[in-house]
Amino acid sequence: MSIALPPKLDHLPETLPEGAVCIELEEGIPVFRASSSVQAHIESLLAKQQTTTLSAAEEQELDRYEEIDDYLSFVNRTLCNLSLP
């Protein structure tokens, strides 16, 4: 049996605000999510990306948020699997 390793985080976004990640309980299992303010910021970057070219800094920020999303997804899947009988 192999153990999945978490995705590597190379950098955190420089603009990551305090409280950027929230923890909610779903059926007694903790679920890690980006806060609503971070989600809104990501959505604004994605919307801007559809209408114009993002700056290099904005592209890098969006890439870093994607890394964090991958990491939180891994943590959430692991916690969910650990809670299975």
PAZAPA-4460 file (N, C-alpha, C; in steps of 0.05 Angstrom, whole numbers, plus 32768, in hexadecimal, padded with zeros to 4 digits):
% residues 85
    n_x    n_y    n_z   ca_x   ca_y   ca_z    c_x    c_y    c_z   seq   type   mol
   8011   7FE9   8000   8000   8000   8000   8012   8019   8000     1      M     A
   800C   802C   7FEE   801C   8044   7FED   800C   805B   7FFB     2      S     A
   801B   806D   8006   8010   8084   8014   8013   809C   8002     3      I     A
   7FFD   80AA   7FFD   7FFF   80C2   7FED   800B   80D8   7FFD     4      A     A
   801D   80E6   7FF0   802A   80FD   7FFD   801B   8116   7FF5     5      L     A
   801A   812A   8007   800C   8142   8000   801B   8152   7FEA     6      P     A
   800C   8161   7FDB   801A   8171   7FC6   802D   8184   7FD4     7      P     A
   8043   818B   7FC6   8057   819D   7FD0   804E   81B9   7FCC     8      K     A
   8050   81C9   7FE1   804B   81E6   7FDF   8065   81F4   7FDC     9      L     A
   806A   8201   7FC5   8083   820F   7FC1   8083   822A   7FCE    10      D     A
   806C   8238   7FCC   806A   8253   7FD7   804D   8259   7FDE    11      H     A
   8049   826A   7FF1   802E   8274   7FF7   802C   828F   7FE9    12      L     A
   8014   8296   7FE0   8010   82B1   7FD4   8018   82C7   7FE8    13      P     A
   8025   82DB   7FDE   802D   82F1   7FF0   8015   8300   7FFB    14      E     A
   7FFF   82FF   7FEE   7FE7   830D   7FF6   7FD4   82FC   8006    15      T     A
   7FDD   82E5   8010   7FCC   82D3   801F   7FC4   82E1   8039    16      L     A
   7FAA   82E8   803C   7FA2   82F7   8054   7F9F   82E4   806C    17      P     A
   7FA0   82F1   8083   7F9B   82E1   809C   7F7F   82D6   809A    18      E     A
   7F7B   82BE   80A3   7F61   82B1   80A2   7F5A   82A8   8086    19      G     A
   7F6E   82A3   8075   7F69   829C   8059   7F5D   8280   8056    20      A     A
   7F61   826F   806A   7F56   8254   8069   7F43   8251   8081    21      V     A
   7F2C   8246   807B   7F19   8241   8090   7F14   8223   8092    22      C     A
   7F0C   821A   80AA   7F05   81FE   80AE   7EE8   81FC   80B5    23      I     A
   7EDA   81EC   80A6   7EBD   81E7   80AB   7EB9   81C9   80B0    24      E     A
   7EA5   81C3   80C0   7E9F   81A7   80C5   7E89   819E   80B2    25      L     A
   7E8D   8188   80A4   7E78   817C   8094   7E75   815F   809D    26      E     A
   7E5F   8159   80A8   7E59   813F   80B3   7E6F   8136   80C6    27      E     A
   7E78   8149   80D7   7E8B   8144   80EB   7EA8   8142   80E2    28      G     A
   7EAD   8148   80C8   7EC8   8146   80BD   7ED1   8163   80B7    29      I     A
   7EE9   816B   80C0   7EF3   8186   80BA   7EF9   8188   809C    30      P     A
   7EF1   819E   8090   7EF6   81A3   8074   7F04   81BE   8072    31      V     A
   7F1B   81BF   8066   7F2B   81D7   8063   7F23   81E4   8048    32      F     A
   7F1D   81FE   804A   7F16   820E   8032   7F22   8229   8033    33      R     A
   7F26   8235   801B   7F2E   8251   801A   7F17   8262   8024    34      A     A
   7F1E   8277   8033   7F09   8288   803D   7EFA   8296   8027    35      S     A
   7EE3   82A1   802D   7ED3   82AE   8018   7EE2   82C6   800C    36      S     A
   7EF2   82D4   801C   7F01   82EB   8010   7F17   82E1   7FFD    37      S     A
   7F24   82CB   8003   7F38   82C0   7FF1   7F2A   82B5   7FD8    38      V     A
   7F13   82A7   7FDB   7F04   829D   7FC4   7EFC   82B4   7FB1    39      Q     A
   7EF3   82CA   7FBD   7EEB   82E1   7FAD   7F03   82ED   7F9E    40      A     A
   7F1A   82EE   7FAB   7F32   82F8   7F9E   7F3A   82E6   7F86    41      H     A
   7F39   82CC   7F8B   7F40   82B9   7F75   7F2D   82BC   7F5E    42      I     A
   7F13   82BE   7F64   7EFF   82C2   7F4F   7F04   82DB   7F40    43      E     A
   7F0D   82F1   7F4D   7F12   830A   7F3F   7F2A   8307   7F2D    44      S     A
   7F3E   82F8   7F36   7F56   82F3   7F24   7F4E   82E2   7F0C    45      L     A
   7F3D   82CE   7F11   7F34   82BD   7EFA   7F23   82CD   7EE7    46      L     A
   7F12   82DE   7EF1   7F01   82EF   7EDF   7F13   8302   7ECF    47      A     A
   7F26   830E   7EDC   7F38   8320   7ECE   7F48   8311   7EB9    48      K     A
   7F50   82F8   7EBF   7F5F   82E8   7EAC   7F4F   82E2   7E92    49      Q     A
   7F35   82E2   7E95   7F24   82DD   7E7D   7F22   82F5   7E6B    50      Q     A
   7F26   830D   7E76   7F22   8325   7E66   7F3D   8333   7E5E    51      T     A
   7F52   832D   7E6C   7F6B   8339   7E67   7F82   8327   7E70    52      T     A
   7F9A   832F   7E6A   7FB1   8320   7E73   7FB9   8328   7E90    53      T     A
   7FBC   8314   7EA1   7FC5   831A   7EBC   7FE2   8322   7EBC    54      L     A
   7FEA   8332   7ECF   8006   8338   7ED3   8015   831F   7EDC    55      S     A
   802F   831F   7EDA   803E   8308   7EE2   803A   8302   7F00    56      A     A
   8037   8317   7F10   8033   8314   7F2D   8017   8307   7F32    57      A     A
   8003   8310   7F23   7FE8   8305   7F26   7FE7   82E7   7F1D    58      E     A
   7FF5   82E1   7F07   7FF7   82C5   7EFE   8004   82B3   7F14    59      E     A
   8019   82BE   7F1F   8028   82AF   7F34   8016   82AB   7F4C    60      Q     A
   8007   82C0   7F54   7FF5   82BE   7F6A   7FE0   82A9   7F65    61      E     A
   7FD4   82A9   7F4E   7FC0   8296   7F47   7FCB   8279   7F48    62      L     A
   7FE3   8276   7F3E   7FF0   825C   7F3F   7FF4   8252   7F5C    63      D     A
   7FFC   8265   7F6D   8000   825D   7F89   7FE6   8256   7F97    64      R     A
   7FD0   8264   7F90   7FB6   825D   7F9B   7FAE   8241   7F92    65      Y     A
   7FB5   823A   7F79   7FAF   8220   7F6E   7FBE   820A   7F7E    66      E     A
   7FD8   8210   7F85   7FE7   81FD   7F95   7FDA   81F9   7FB1    67      E     A
   7FD1   820F   7FBC   7FC3   820D   7FD7   7FAA   81FD   7FD4    68      I     A
   7F9B   8201   7FBE   7F82   81F2   7FBA   7F87   81D5   7FB7    69      D     A
   7F9C   81CD   7FA8   7FA4   81B1   7FA6   7FAB   81A5   7FC1    70      D     A
   7FB9   81B5   7FD1   7FC2   81AB   7FEC   7FA9   81A7   7FFE    71      Y     A
   7F97   81BB   7FFE   7F7F   81B9   800F   7F6E   81A1   8006    72      L     A
   7F6C   819D   7FEC   7F5D   8187   7FE2   7F68   816C   7FEB    73      S     A
   7F83   816A   7FEB   7F90   8152   7FF5   7F8A   814E   8013    74      F     A
   7F8D   8163   8023   7F87   8161   803F   7F6A   8159   8044    75      V     A
   7F58   8165   8035   7F3B   815E   8039   7F36   8141   8031    76      N     A
   7F41   8138   801B   7F3D   811B   8013   7F49   8109   8028    77      R     A
   7F60   8110   8033   7F6D   80FF   8047   7F5C   80FE   8060    78      T     A
   7F52   8114   8069   7F41   8115   8081   7F27   8105   807C    79      L     A
   7F1C   8108   8065   7F04   80F9   805E   7F09   80DB   805F    80      C     A
   7F1F   80D2   8053   7F26   80B6   8052   7F2C   80AB   806E    81      N     A
   7F39   80BB   807F   7F3F   80B2   809A   7F25   80AE   80AA    82      L     A
   7F10   80BC   80A3   7EF7   80BB   80B2   7EE6   80A3   80A9    83      S     A
   7EED   8096   8093   7EDD   807F   808A   7EE1   8068   809D    84      L     A
   7ECB   8058   80A1   7ECD   8042   80B3   7EDF   802C   80A9    85      P     A
***
